Amino acid sequence: MPKTMTPLLVTVLVVYSAQQLLTPILAPLSRELALSETQLGIVVTVAAAALTVASPLWGHALQRFGLRAVLLSGLGLATAGLAGFAAVAAAGIGGETSPSVTFTLMLVTRSVVFGAGLAAVPVAALAVAGTVTTGEAERTRAVGFVGAVQGLSLVLGPAGGGALAVLSLMLPLYLAPALTALVTAWVLATVPQTPTVRRDGPRAAGVRPWSAPLWPLFAMGFLLYLSLGLVQVVIGFLVADRLHLDPQATAGAVGVVLFAAGLVLVAVQGAVVPKLGWPALRLLRTGAPIAAASFALLAVSHHLWSITAAFAVLALGLGLAIPGFTAAPTLVVGAEQQGSIAGLINATVGATFIAGPLLGTALYEASPMLPILASLTAAAVALVLAWTVPAPHRPGAAGAAPQTPRTTEEERLPGH
């Protein structure tokens, strides 16, 4: 693994762990605040919209202002958003604000400010992974490591959030901004300043996501993440209603489910994918049917162990498929466009969580089985696409993965 990836992986791990601390408490917290399932879906959806809009902007900012400036700006916004969310939740639980006011302030803090700031972190990590690597196998390994630390956050965050929630639903809310503030200080001290792109220098051609080589790849990624987004936001309601648990017990049970899924995701993306060395398209073709099978299992799961098993199978499928999706678009463009392509990849992920949570909660209110069936359909369509597209390669490169010049890692960082 290139040494320039290390500070980015640490940053991704801490920030996503801070985000995932809140996952087990969102459903029970919304009920404590007298918010509906649909209102919670709107909070998550607006956050995804902010991430989607901000991601391409951060991608362009990487080339213009450099890695350090983008990371510090994004982390500052993320910390402010999480701190504001904690204050809003405390006021709502204390009865100082009405449910409508609490909901509005949650949209501003947790959704817009935090969502926009969070977007900078994976964009930076994926851009650097695409810039300092050469060849399909090395790049797939690098983006696999980014996915692995995100998976590790699914282990650490929900486990910590679930454990703290047993004592108080507010404890995870207070810890999350403290973690992002600490990693902001660490980035300030350890990530070097990089020069910006000269205004009189050559400009990279724009990346068109609707072009023939790219749109099927983004469509597959959208569908796979949509299948996750549809069920992830309702997992708290699903566990509470199927197992008949109170809010604090629900938070603990959701922590168990996501802890198990995170362990599988870390193992697959951090160890299995690098060991296999498979091309991106093979990873997609193998992971998509496994993900589809997990939703079939979830549909008939009515015990904590079977729900946990279903999410573990889902983590196996997505752990294989997502590195394939993340690496594939980077193979179609050159090194000078990696910042832009990273922004589009992250925007694709964000777009699924615009539609997924809102649609998932609305479907759950109609019938608890509907979001699961919708997820199964999305994964099946992604599988069909995976078998109908050619292997990704840069146009004019005769099917080979793009090769970057032999320069030092620092010279290849975005902003140089």
Secondary structure, DSSP 8 states (H G I E B T S, - for coil): --GGGHHHHHHHHHHHHHHHHTHHHHHHHHHHTT--HHHHHHHHHHHHHHHHHHHHHHHHHHHHH-HHHHHHHHHHHHHHHHHHHHHHHHHHHTTSS-HHHHHHHHIIIIIIIHHHHHHHHHHHHHHHHHHS--SHHHHHHHHHHHHHHHHHHHHHHHHHHHHHHHH-THHHHHHHHHHHHHHHHHHHHHS-------TTS-------TTSTTTHHHHHHHHHHHHHHHHHHTTHHHHHHHHHT--HHHHHHHHHHHHHHHHHHHHHIIIIIHHHH---HHHHHHHHHHHHHHHHHHHHT--SHHHHHHHHHHHHHHHHHHHHHHHHHHHTTS-GGGHHHHHHHHHHHHHHHHHHHHHHHHHHHHH-TTHHHHHHHHHHHHHHHHHTTS-----TTSTT------S--HHHHSTT-
